[in-house]
């Protein structure tokens, strides 16, 4: 996260690879918004 700059996009394959708790995920989401970083997560499979 420290290497990301405004305008960058963080791509993850699954949300559980990014964070292990909802609280941590919420904090990371706030950080990327504040820093102007994009976040790309593929849609969740419901099958």
C-alpha contacts under 8 A as a table, 3 or more apart, distances in Angstrom:
res1	aa1	res2	aa2	distance
1	X	4	X	5.46
4	X	8	X	6.12
4	X	9	X	7.92
4	X	10	X	7.85
4	X	37	X	7.30
5	X	8	X	5.56
5	X	35	X	7.28
5	X	36	X	7.69
5	X	37	X	6.68
6	X	35	X	5.76
6	X	36	X	4.73
6	X	37	X	5.22
7	X	36	X	5.97
7	X	37	X	5.40
7	X	38	X	6.82
8	X	36	X	7.83
8	X	37	X	5.24
8	X	38	X	6.09
9	X	37	X	5.61
9	X	38	X	4.16
9	X	39	X	5.46
9	X	40	X	6.88
10	X	37	X	7.17
10	X	38	X	6.00
10	X	39	X	4.85
10	X	40	X	6.11
11	X	39	X	6.02
11	X	40	X	4.70
11	X	41	X	6.18
12	X	15	X	6.86
12	X	17	X	7.12
12	X	18	X	6.87
12	X	39	X	7.96
12	X	40	X	6.43
12	X	41	X	5.48
12	X	42	X	7.72
13	X	17	X	7.25
13	X	41	X	6.29
13	X	42	X	6.55
14	X	17	X	5.50
14	X	18	X	7.13
14	X	41	X	6.59
14	X	42	X	7.19
15	X	18	X	5.18
15	X	19	X	6.43
15	X	41	X	7.04
16	X	19	X	5.31
16	X	20	X	5.74
17	X	20	X	7.47
18	X	25	X	7.45
19	X	22	X	7.46
19	X	24	X	6.15
19	X	25	X	5.44
20	X	24	X	7.13
20	X	25	X	7.57
21	X	24	X	5.31
21	X	25	X	6.21
22	X	25	X	4.97
22	X	26	X	6.06
23	X	26	X	5.09
23	X	27	X	6.31
24	X	27	X	5.06
24	X	28	X	6.17
25	X	28	X	5.05
25	X	29	X	6.08
26	X	29	X	5.05
26	X	30	X	6.28
27	X	30	X	5.14
27	X	31	X	6.23
28	X	31	X	4.98
28	X	32	X	6.23
29	X	32	X	5.34
29	X	33	X	6.25
30	X	33	X	5.20
30	X	34	X	6.11
31	X	34	X	5.14
31	X	35	X	6.09
32	X	35	X	5.13
32	X	36	X	5.95
32	X	37	X	4.82
32	X	38	X	6.77
32	X	39	X	7.47
33	X	36	X	5.17
33	X	37	X	6.12
33	X	38	X	7.53
34	X	37	X	7.80
